[in-house]
Amino acid sequence: MQPTRVVAITGASAGIGRATALRLAREGAALAICARRAARLAEVAAEIEAAGGQALPVAADVTREQDMCDFVRRAVGRFGRLDVMMCNAGFGIAGAIDSVTPDQMRKLIDVNYLGTYYAARAALPHFRKQRRGHVIIVSSIVGKRGVPYMDGYAATKFAQVGLAECLRSELVGTDIHVTVVYPISTDTEFFDVMTHETGSRVERAFGPHQNVEHVADAVARAIAHPVPELYPYATSRVLVWLNAFAPGLCDRLVKKYGRKPM
Ligand SMILES: NC(=O)c1ccc[n+]([C@@H]2O[C@H](COP(=O)([O-])OP(=O)(O)OC[C@H]3O[C@@H](n4cnc5c(N)ncnc54)[C@H](OP(=O)(O)O)[C@@H]3O)[C@@H](O)[C@H]2O)c1
């Protein structure tokens, strides 16, 4: 059967990527999914098929350019086209710049920024050939406004936004869309991974949280009706506006949202 859409998602073995894949599977989409943990990916593929979608699990690391080229090539080979590339794989490390090591910083850049660049770059030639497509980049609200002790992570999330804004303005007037997603704290494995990668326990963020299905629903709506920016937690836009007009006041406001390692 012809799928409603063909969507590639990086980092789909858990969290936001997995939830979005399952949400789209219920609409009859074909999902090319990648992550490093092949066994977890196989489980998600089975869940996709059970939900009514088609699945192509590909064990891949977003930090390897060739893996992303192969991921896209296999998706197009299996499903005949690619409608959406969701650059979602990512992780966090907590701490001020004098506690985040250069190696940790390089890893953040490799996964969060270069991983996004490689995945989007691999999909773009197909989108240009098809004359349509959609790049979705999962940044974070800290990609718009930094909070204490997320220095390295926030820098990579801002970098994703710069890439997306340039690409989006280059593509104005075409049928190739670019959407940046700005989630707030979302209940996924993110905080466990952050504790592991930081090397010490990281307090769960103070403030509002959202569940992962809420983010997946918002992404599914943005796929149906592309928008430049997506704030799954709508109120978080206020922070962006406030920061544009009163950054000093914002510094004091976001102090309580910091994620200091213990
Ligand atoms: N959760 C939050 O509070 C939150 C808030 C704002 C933004 N975000 C962003 O949302 C995105 C998804 O995070 P999440 O919350 O869903 O976290 P998660 O539950 O930890 O999932 C992260 C996913 O990324 C994959 N991944 C990590 N490194 C990878 C690599 N080198 N190559 C391929 N896949 C890799 C993981 O799979 P493997 O380990 O199997 O490779 C996993 O599937 C990230 O970009 C994150 O920055 C999260």
The ligand as an SDF file (V2000), in Angstrom:
LIG
                    3D

 48 52  0  0  0  0  0  0  0  0999 V2000
   13.7600   15.8600   26.5880 N   0  0  0  0  0  0  0  0  0  0  0  0
   13.9010   17.1770   26.7010 C   0  0  0  0  0  0  0  0  0  0  0  0
   13.7010   17.7620   27.7860 O   0  0  0  0  0  0  0  0  0  0  0  0
   14.2640   17.9850   25.4740 C   0  0  0  0  0  0  0  0  0  0  0  0
   13.9780   19.3680   25.4970 C   0  0  0  0  0  0  0  0  0  0  0  0
   14.3150   20.1380   24.3890 C   0  0  0  0  0  0  0  0  0  0  0  0
   14.9050   19.5560   23.2870 C   0  0  0  0  0  0  0  0  0  0  0  0
   15.1740   18.2140   23.2860 N   0  0  0  0  0  0  0  0  0  0  0  0
   15.8270   17.6450   22.0920 C   0  0  0  0  0  0  0  0  0  0  0  0
   15.0170   16.6110   21.5650 O   0  0  0  0  0  0  0  0  0  0  0  0
   15.8390   15.6950   20.8440 C   0  0  0  0  0  0  0  0  0  0  0  0
   15.4630   14.2730   21.2590 C   0  0  0  0  0  0  0  0  0  0  0  0
   15.7790   14.1020   22.6370 O   0  0  0  0  0  0  0  0  0  0  0  0
   14.8990   13.1710   23.5980 P   0  0  0  0  0  0  0  0  0  0  0  0
   14.3850   14.0270   24.6850 O   0  0  0  0  0  0  0  0  0  0  0  0
   13.9550   12.3540   22.8150 O   0  0  0  0  0  0  0  0  0  0  0  0
   16.0880   12.2900   24.2300 O   0  0  0  0  0  0  0  0  0  0  0  0
   16.2750   10.6810   24.3410 P   0  0  0  0  0  0  0  0  0  0  0  0
   15.0340   10.0590   24.8770 O   0  0  0  0  0  0  0  0  0  0  0  0
   17.5440   10.5080   25.0900 O   0  0  0  0  0  0  0  0  0  0  0  0
   16.4590   10.2210   22.8110 O   0  0  0  0  0  0  0  0  0  0  0  0
   17.5970   10.6130   22.0860 C   0  0  0  0  0  0  0  0  0  0  0  0
   17.6720    9.8180   20.8080 C   0  0  0  0  0  0  0  0  0  0  0  0
   18.8360   10.2460   20.0730 O   0  0  0  0  0  0  0  0  0  0  0  0
   19.5880    9.1040   19.6880 C   0  0  0  0  0  0  0  0  0  0  0  0
   20.9880    9.4210   19.5370 N   0  0  0  0  0  0  0  0  0  0  0  0
   21.8290    9.9820   20.4460 C   0  0  0  0  0  0  0  0  0  0  0  0
   23.0550   10.0720   19.9390 N   0  0  0  0  0  0  0  0  0  0  0  0
   23.0080    9.5690   18.6840 C   0  0  0  0  0  0  0  0  0  0  0  0
   23.9720    9.3800   17.6480 C   0  0  0  0  0  0  0  0  0  0  0  0
   25.2600    9.7280   17.7970 N   0  0  0  0  0  0  0  0  0  0  0  0
   23.5670    8.8220   16.4820 N   0  0  0  0  0  0  0  0  0  0  0  0
   22.2750    8.4480   16.3130 C   0  0  0  0  0  0  0  0  0  0  0  0
   21.3320    8.5940   17.2530 N   0  0  0  0  0  0  0  0  0  0  0  0
   21.7020    9.1480   18.4260 C   0  0  0  0  0  0  0  0  0  0  0  0
   19.2970    8.0730   20.7880 C   0  0  0  0  0  0  0  0  0  0  0  0
   19.4730    6.7510   20.2870 O   0  0  0  0  0  0  0  0  0  0  0  0
   20.7350    5.7990   20.5550 P   0  0  0  0  0  0  0  0  0  0  0  0
   21.2180    6.0470   21.9470 O   0  0  0  0  0  0  0  0  0  0  0  0
   20.1500    4.4300   20.3430 O   0  0  0  0  0  0  0  0  0  0  0  0
   21.7300    6.1720   19.4900 O   0  0  0  0  0  0  0  0  0  0  0  0
   17.8120    8.3300   21.0350 C   0  0  0  0  0  0  0  0  0  0  0  0
   17.0420    7.6260   20.1000 O   0  0  0  0  0  0  0  0  0  0  0  0
   17.2980   16.0650   21.1390 C   0  0  0  0  0  0  0  0  0  0  0  0
   17.8270   16.7810   20.0490 O   0  0  0  0  0  0  0  0  0  0  0  0
   17.1760   16.9860   22.3540 C   0  0  0  0  0  0  0  0  0  0  0  0
   18.2190   17.9300   22.4020 O   0  0  0  0  0  0  0  0  0  0  0  0
   14.8640   17.4120   24.3490 C   0  0  0  0  0  0  0  0  0  0  0  0
  1  2  1  0
  2  3  2  0
  2  4  1  0
  4  5  1  0
  4 48  2  0
  5  6  2  0
  6  7  1  0
  7  8  2  0
  8  9  1  0
  8 48  1  0
  9 10  1  0
  9 46  1  0
 10 11  1  0
 11 12  1  0
 11 44  1  0
 12 13  1  0
 13 14  1  0
 14 15  2  0
 14 16  1  0
 14 17  1  0
 17 18  1  0
 18 19  2  0
 18 20  1  0
 18 21  1  0
 21 22  1  0
 22 23  1  0
 23 24  1  0
 23 42  1  0
 24 25  1  0
 25 26  1  0
 25 36  1  0
 26 27  1  0
 26 35  1  0
 27 28  2  0
 28 29  1  0
 29 30  1  0
 29 35  2  0
 30 31  1  0
 30 32  2  0
 32 33  1  0
 33 34  2  0
 34 35  1  0
 36 37  1  0
 36 42  1  0
 37 38  1  0
 38 39  2  0
 38 40  1  0
 38 41  1  0
 42 43  1  0
 44 45  1  0
 44 46  1  0
 46 47  1  0
M  CHG  2   8   1  16  -1
M  END
$$$$
